[in-house]
Amino acid sequence: MKQIKNAMTVDVEDYFQVSAFEPYIPRSNWDERECRVEANTHRLLDLYDKYNVKATFFTLAWVAERYPTLIYRIVKDGHELASHGYDHVRITMMESPDDFRADVVKAKAILEDISGSEIKGYRAPSYSITNENLWALDILKETGHQYSSSIYPVKHDLYGIPDAPRFKYKPRGVDGITEVPITTLKMFHKNLPCGGGGFFRLYPYAFSRWSLNRVNTNDGEAGMFYFHPWEIDPDQPRIRDINLKTRFRHYLNLRKFHGRLEQLLKDFQWGRMDEIFLD
């Protein structure tokens, strides 16, 4: 189970910044909310230090501007800093490619200025690169990014390209950039999500461990795990008057997440995106 090193990744955003809360929490109110992302991310850094794990932190530049000392520690501790855009606007919600270009250029500049390190990777908010906006990969190349981790090869109501490759590939017609899809398991001619996030909270831990092990042994490929700092924080403020689907997806099994994550760190080997997937 420990022969292949998998990629450990964190999408650094706060609980009130998730896409599902957009109808309930306007961006203009973000600074009025209790921010918990800094403390939660420091808890993760402590946990990674305990198990000698290096990870990639796909970070909102909005967060970096407000908590530069957190960014310093991520880099100082030997982790990779990557971009999650400026303020979590899904590409599918942007009016034009120019808006996307402005967002990734701004985010990259802020992250590099604060950290003093090169930003190689980008992950779209809510995996919002779809068949309708593959032009985003060309823009990422033009703006100096070396890889993207923005396509989920599944069918989902909010994102996904079900027939996309399951493992890292060079997008057709886009030289110089690598796409690293979120990890899935092929079962019954469909791709089953097994790369973390809400599905890690939904499935029993034994199934998540079995799935990743199959990716390593049967496919012979490195997997990738992702989650958010708010997922280790069951005491986060509750958002009122949200619909049942959103409530279920966001709050399911939060109290179990930290323990499951710690077990995952013990059961597999982990590393940074750039060290595992860039040639």
N, C-alpha and C positions, 0 to 999 in steps of 0.2 A: 504493500500500500504506500510505501514511502520512496519508491524508485523514481517517480517523476515529480518534478517541482511544479506546483500550480501557482497561479497568480492570485494574490490577495489584494482586493481593491476596496476603497471606501469612497462613496459619493458624499463629499463634505457639504451638507446643507442642513438647515435646521428643520424642526418638525413642522413649522408653519409655512415652509417654502415648497412642500411637495405639490405636484401638479394637481392632485385630487382636491386640494384645498383652495385652488384658485377661485372657485365661485363664492367662497366664504371669506377669504382673507385677501383684500387688495394689497398690492405691493406698497402702496402709499402708507399702509399701516404697519409694515414690517418693523420699523424702528420702535414702535410702541409695544411690541410683544416682548415677553420674557425670552431672552436668547439663552439657549442651553448647549449650542453646538461646540463652544470652546471647551467647556468642562467635559462634555461627553467624548470629544476627540482626544483630549488629554488622557482620559481613562483608557481609550483604545491604544494610545501610544505606550502607556504603562504596561498594558497586557501584551503587546507585541514585544516590548523589551523583555518581559518575563520569559517568553518562549523564543527569543532571538529570531523573530520574524521581521522581514522587510516587506513593505507593501507599497502600493501606489494610491495616492490620495487625489482623486478627481475633485478639485476644490472650486467652489463658486468664488469669483473675484470679489463679490459683495461681502462674503465672509472674510476673505483675506484683508480687505481694506479695514475692517473693524477689529480684527484680531491678528495683527502682524506677528506677535510673539508666538502664536500657534504655528504660523507658517515657518518661522525660524526653527522651531523645534522639529517639525516634520522633516526638514532638510538636514538639520544637525544630527538627527537620529539615524540618518542613512536611508530614509524612504524617498520614493520618487514623488515629486509634486507634478500634477497634471491639471488640465483645465476642464471645468464643467460649465464653461460659459460665465457670463457676468451675473445674471440674476434669475436663472432658471426659466427662461422663456423657451418653450418648445419650438423647434424649427418649424413645425407645422402651423404654428400660430404667428409666425413672422410674415410680414407683408411682401418681402422681396429678398432675393439673394444678397442685395446690398445691406439689408438689415442684419442678415446673418454674418456677413463679412465684418461689419462694424462691431458686432458683439464679440466675435472670437478674437479680433485684433485687440480690442480693449481689454478683454480678460487676460490674454496672453501677456500683454505689456504690463499689466498690474501685477500679475503673479511673478513675472521675471524680475520686475523692479524690486518687489518686496523680498523675494527669496534669493536673488542673485544667481539663480540656476536656470538653465534652459528648459523651456516647456516643450516636450516632445509629443505628448499625448493629449487627446481630447475625447470626452464622452458627452454626447448630446443629452440634455435634460429629457428624462423619460424615454430614452432610446428613440428619439424622434426623427432619425433618418429612415425614410421609407422609400418605396418605389417612386413616389411622386417628387422627391427632392434629393435624388442622388447627386445632384449638382453640388451639394454641400461638401462632398468628398474632394471635389476639385478645388473648392475654396479653402479647405483645410490644407491641402498641399500648397496652394499659392501663398498662404499665410505662415508657412514654415513649420507646420506640424508634421510629424513623421508617422504617426499612427492614430487611428480612431478606434474607439470601442463603443459604437453607437447603434449597432444593428442587432436586434434580437430575432433569431430565425424561428419565430413561433407566430401563431395566430392569436391575437389579443385584441381586446376592445380599444386599447389606447395606443398600441404600437405593434411593430413586428413586420418582418418579411419572411413568411413561412418557408419559401423555397431558397432562401439565401444559404451559402455554405455554412457549415456548422463550426469550422475551425478557421484559423487565420488565413487570409487570402489577399491578393492584390486585386482591387476592383478593376473591372474591365475599363480600359481607356484612361485610367488614372495612374500614371507612373509615379513612383516615389512615395506612395503612402500605403500603409498596411491597415486592413480592417481586421479587428479581433472581435468576433461576435461573442455575445454572452453564451455561456456553456449550456448545452442541451444534451439530452439523452435520446437516442433514436429508439422508439418503441412503437410497434404496431403501425409502422409507416408514418409516424408522426414524431415531431420533435417535442420532447417533454422538458419544460424548464427545470434546470437543476443547478443554476448558478448563483442562488442566494436570494436575498431580499425577502419579499413576502412569502415566496414559495418555501424558503427555508423555515419560516415560522409555521407554515401550514402543514408540511410533511413531518412525519416522525423523524427524529434525527437518524435513526438506523437506515431509513430509505435514502436520505440525502448522502450519507456516507457511502452506501452501496452504489448509488448513481455515479458519484464522482470517481469511485474506484473503478467502475466499469469504463468510464471515459479514459482513465489512465491505462487500464489493462487491455480492454477489448479494442478500443480505438487507437491506443498507443499515443494519445495526445495529452498535452497539458490542459487542465481545466482552468477556469477563472471564477472566482467567488466575489460577489459584490454585496454591499449593504450600506446603510446610512447610520451616522452616529445616534440619531434619535431612536434607533431600534434597540439599543441597549438601555433605554431610559423609560421604564414603565411608569415613572412618576411625572412625566411631562404633562404640561397643562392640557386639558381635554377641550377639543373644539366642539362647541355646541351646535345643535340643529343641522348636523350633516346627515346625508342619507345613509341608509343601512349598509349599502355596498361599501361606501367609503369608510364607514366606521369599522366594519369587519376587516377590510384590507389593512387599515392603518394600525389598529390596536390589537389584532390577533396575536396572542402568545408572546407579548413583549417581555413578560417576566421570565420566559424560558430562553430568550435569545442569548443572553450573555453566557449562560452555562453551555449552551450548544456551540457557540462560537469558540469557547475555550477548548471544548473537546475536539472541535475541528482542527484547531491549531496543533493539538497533540497527535491527531490521527494521520495528518498529511504533511508534506514539506511545502513551504510557501516562499514566494519571492515577488519581486517587482515586475511590472508589465514590461518595461523596457529591457530588462535583463533576460526575460524569458522569450519574448516574441519579436524583438528587433534583431535582425541579422548583423 
